[in-house]
């Protein structure tokens, strides 16, 4: 359990978040009403859980992964309202369930957590005599796969590039019989297609 708490405390990074509200919206404040409960993304890697009710008591917040494994449990006592942030930045993509229980009720909120697509800029520039310069720029360059096809869509070259920084590479296709080629460049979740025509 200490490892799970430690894991949540050390998370950092950027993620894309889609929030699904499974439990519905709840109103609070009036006598006999359900507690107010909200789970909202506050930035790209943090969810804020807000809870309010008329009576003070103990509230248990548990977070589960898609396989039903409990990742963390918080117990909040002696308050009738609170907000708590939960950082998801070091977790893998997937569904996570917030389960909030008090003495009277239990609510669930499902969040779909996804990592952002890396912003990778790619350009192909013709050089002299059937030479082409591929330029790839990114803060954190993921592995890059380059496929070169002839005009009949036959693969004529396949290149795998691992680099720690932005880079450029020249492809010499002057010895090929065809002058019509297509480059397909794949980097992480980004893809670009360039044609020599």
Protein Blocks (a to p, Z undefined) as FASTA:
>chain_A
ZZmmmmmmmggcddddddddfkopadehiehiacddddddfbfkbccdddddfbdcdddd
ddddfkopafbdcddehiabdcddddfklpccdddddddddfkbccdddddddddddddd
ddddddeehiacdddddfbacddddddddfkopafbdcddddfbdcdddddfklpmbfbd
cddddehjaccdddfZZ
